[in-house]
Amino acid sequence: MEFKRLFLAWQDTKDRKWYPIGILTVNESGVYHFTYTEGARLSNNFVPLDGMSRLDSVYESVELFATFKNRLVSDSRPEYSRLLKWLDVGENQHNPLSLLAMTEGIRATDTLELFECPTPNNKGEYEVKFFSHGLRHVAKRVIDRVNNLNQGERLYLARDMQNEFDPMAMALRTIDPVEFVGYSPRYLSPDFLQLLEQNKPMDVLVRVERVNKDAPLNLRLLCKLVAPWPVDFRPCSDDKFKPLGDFSTRLEPASEHTRY
């Protein structure tokens, strides 16, 4: 099994800020580990996940922790095949962390999201797929425009500096006619801004990967961005992403009970 690592982000309900608060991994043997990051210490309002109360521990499980398993659609459900189609992955080309990365593990009942830190592709480029955010807050004409986008159609990024909720927000728009079609995920906005600043803007290519007309709006517009990887570019490298747990210390099992 391919080694994967996802970051867990949490939104403070008081100040609405997002913090990376944990790292979820699975190794080649299929063993899962979770530990908190420095971001978990940045808000006095953060409460640890149930069953994983120690911020400085590394938790281990041979099965995906309940907190994250509950965010996946069971492969026994009839909508599972449709989900794989919406995510543009094959029946045998995915694992639980891949699905969590693509869907972001979002549930309407809490304030947690999962995301994968980008790494260079086999050409040394920055490449990432993502769903357009914010479509449930737009006018019907925008949804109509999204539904009529063509696979491979180019989209353009622009910083929405007047966004009162997120000054780093990166808007997506079409060119002919010009129309807003959502936002990039918030955790990718700093990357995208840096890519635009350190490359020629025309070299940062965002294209429509697929439009899922029968999907919920959060899974409607799948995009892919490809750009040259700048020299000394290291996403997810500042202090708030650093793990608090030390893998050389004793690992702890997580409780089966979870609040999230």
C-alpha positions in Angstrom: 0.0 0.0 0.0 1.3 3.5 -0.9 2.2 5.6 2.0 -0.1 8.6 2.4 -0.3 11.5 4.7 -3.3 13.9 5.3 -3.5 17.0 7.4 -6.6 17.5 9.5 -7.9 21.1 9.7 -10.2 22.5 12.3 -12.3 25.7 12.3 -12.5 27.7 15.5 -16.2 28.5 15.8 -15.4 31.7 17.7 -13.0 33.5 15.4 -13.8 31.4 12.2 -10.1 30.8 11.6 -8.8 27.5 10.3 -5.9 25.6 11.9 -4.0 22.5 10.8 -4.3 20.4 14.0 -3.3 16.9 13.1 -1.6 14.4 10.7 -3.2 11.1 9.6 -1.0 8.6 7.9 -1.1 5.0 6.7 2.0 3.0 6.0 2.9 0.2 3.5 1.5 -2.4 6.0 -1.9 -0.6 6.2 -1.3 0.6 9.8 -2.8 4.0 10.6 -1.3 6.7 12.8 -2.5 10.0 14.0 -0.8 12.8 15.9 -1.5 16.4 16.6 0.4 19.3 15.1 1.5 22.7 16.5 -1.6 24.2 15.0 -3.6 22.4 17.8 -2.0 24.8 20.3 -2.8 28.0 18.5 -6.4 28.3 19.7 -7.5 28.2 23.3 -10.9 26.9 22.1 -9.6 23.7 20.6 -10.6 20.5 22.3 -8.9 17.2 21.4 -10.7 14.5 19.6 -12.5 11.9 21.8 -10.2 8.9 22.4 -7.1 10.9 21.5 -6.8 13.4 24.4 -3.0 13.7 24.6 -1.6 16.3 22.2 1.9 14.9 22.4 1.0 11.2 21.7 1.1 9.2 18.5 -2.0 7.0 18.1 -2.0 3.7 16.2 -4.7 1.5 14.7 -4.9 -1.4 12.2 -8.2 0.0 11.2 -9.0 3.6 10.1 -9.9 5.6 13.2 -13.6 6.1 13.8 -13.4 9.8 13.5 -12.3 9.4 9.9 -14.0 6.2 8.9 -17.4 7.9 9.6 -16.6 10.4 6.9 -16.4 7.8 4.1 -19.3 6.4 2.1 -19.4 2.6 2.7 -18.6 0.6 -0.4 -21.7 -1.4 0.2 -24.0 1.7 -0.4 -25.5 2.2 -3.8 -24.1 5.7 -4.2 -20.5 4.4 -3.8 -20.0 3.8 -7.5 -21.3 7.2 -8.3 -18.9 8.8 -5.8 -16.0 7.1 -7.5 -17.2 8.4 -10.9 -17.5 12.0 -9.5 -14.0 11.8 -8.0 -12.7 10.5 -11.3 -11.0 7.4 -9.8 -11.4 3.8 -10.8 -12.7 0.9 -8.7 -9.2 -0.3 -8.0 -7.4 3.0 -7.9 -8.2 4.3 -4.5 -7.8 3.8 -0.8 -9.5 5.3 2.2 -7.1 8.2 2.5 -7.3 9.0 -1.2 -11.1 9.3 -0.9 -10.8 11.4 2.2 -8.4 13.7 0.4 -10.7 14.2 -2.5 -13.9 14.7 -0.6 -12.0 16.5 2.2 -13.9 14.4 4.7 -16.5 17.1 5.1 -19.6 16.6 7.2 -22.3 19.2 7.7 -22.3 18.5 11.5 -18.8 19.6 12.4 -15.8 21.8 11.6 -13.2 19.4 10.4 -11.6 19.0 7.0 -8.8 16.8 5.6 -6.4 17.7 2.9 -3.2 16.3 1.3 -0.1 18.4 1.2 1.0 18.6 -2.5 4.2 17.0 -3.7 5.9 17.2 -7.2 4.5 14.9 -9.9 6.7 12.7 -12.0 7.6 15.7 -14.1 8.6 17.7 -11.1 5.5 19.9 -11.5 2.9 21.1 -9.0 -0.2 19.1 -9.8 -3.4 18.9 -7.7 -7.1 18.1 -8.3 -9.7 19.9 -6.3 -13.4 20.7 -6.2 -14.6 24.2 -6.6 -15.8 25.6 -3.2 -18.6 28.0 -2.4 -21.1 26.9 -5.1 -24.0 26.5 -2.6 -23.8 30.3 -2.0 -24.1 31.5 -5.6 -26.9 32.5 -8.0 -28.6 30.0 -10.3 -26.9 31.5 -13.3 -23.5 30.5 -11.9 -24.6 26.9 -11.4 -25.9 26.9 -15.0 -22.5 28.2 -16.2 -20.8 25.4 -14.2 -23.1 22.8 -15.6 -22.2 23.8 -19.1 -18.4 23.9 -18.7 -16.5 21.6 -21.0 -13.8 19.1 -20.0 -10.4 20.7 -20.5 -11.8 24.2 -20.5 -9.4 26.7 -19.0 -10.2 28.5 -15.8 -8.4 31.5 -14.2 -7.4 32.3 -10.7 -7.7 35.7 -9.1 -7.2 36.7 -5.5 -10.5 38.0 -3.9 -8.9 40.6 -1.7 -12.2 42.1 -0.6 -13.5 38.7 0.7 -14.5 39.6 4.3 -14.3 35.9 5.5 -10.9 35.0 3.9 -8.5 37.7 2.6 -6.5 34.9 1.0 -9.4 33.5 -1.0 -8.6 32.6 -4.6 -11.6 32.9 -7.0 -12.1 30.8 -10.1 -13.5 32.4 -13.3 -14.2 31.6 -16.9 -13.0 33.8 -19.8 -15.7 33.8 -22.4 -18.0 35.0 -21.1 -16.4 36.0 -17.8 -18.1 34.3 -14.9 -17.2 33.5 -11.3 -17.5 29.7 -10.8 -16.4 29.3 -7.2 -13.2 29.3 -5.1 -10.2 27.1 -4.7 -10.0 25.2 -1.3 -8.8 27.5 1.4 -5.8 25.3 2.3 -4.5 25.6 -1.3 -4.9 29.4 -1.6 -1.4 30.2 -0.2 0.1 27.7 -2.6 -1.8 29.0 -5.6 -0.9 32.6 -4.8 2.8 31.7 -4.5 2.7 29.8 -7.8 1.2 32.8 -9.5 3.8 35.1 -8.0 6.8 32.9 -8.8 5.8 31.7 -12.3 4.4 33.4 -15.4 0.7 33.6 -14.7 0.0 31.8 -18.1 2.1 28.9 -16.9 -0.3 28.2 -14.0 -2.9 26.1 -15.8 -6.3 25.4 -14.2 -8.6 23.3 -16.3 -12.0 21.6 -15.9 -11.4 17.9 -15.1 -15.1 17.0 -15.1 -18.5 18.4 -14.3 -20.8 16.1 -12.2 -24.2 17.4 -13.0 -25.9 14.7 -10.8 -23.6 15.4 -7.8 -24.1 17.6 -4.8 -22.7 21.1 -5.3 -19.5 20.4 -3.2 -18.7 17.7 -5.7 -20.0 19.4 -8.9 -16.9 21.0 -10.5 -13.6 19.0 -10.4 -10.6 21.0 -11.5 -6.9 20.3 -12.0 -4.1 22.8 -11.6 -0.6 22.2 -13.1 2.3 24.6 -12.7 6.1 24.6 -12.6 7.3 23.9 -9.1 9.2 27.0 -7.9 12.8 26.7 -6.5 12.7 26.4 -2.7 8.9 26.0 -2.7 7.9 23.9 0.3 4.2 23.7 1.1 3.0 22.7 4.6 6.4 23.6 6.0 5.8 26.3 8.6 5.6 25.6 12.4 1.9 25.0 12.6 2.3 21.8 10.5 5.0 20.3 12.7 3.9 17.1 14.5 3.7 17.2 18.3 4.0 13.4 18.7 7.4 11.6 18.5 7.2 8.3 16.6 10.1 7.0 18.5 8.0 7.0 21.7 5.3 4.5 22.8 2.3 4.5 20.5 -1.2 4.6 22.0 -4.4 3.0 20.7 -7.3 5.4 20.2 -10.6 4.9 22.0 -13.5 3.8 19.8 -15.7 6.6 21.1 -15.5 9.9 19.2 -17.2 13.2 19.4 -16.6 14.3 15.8 
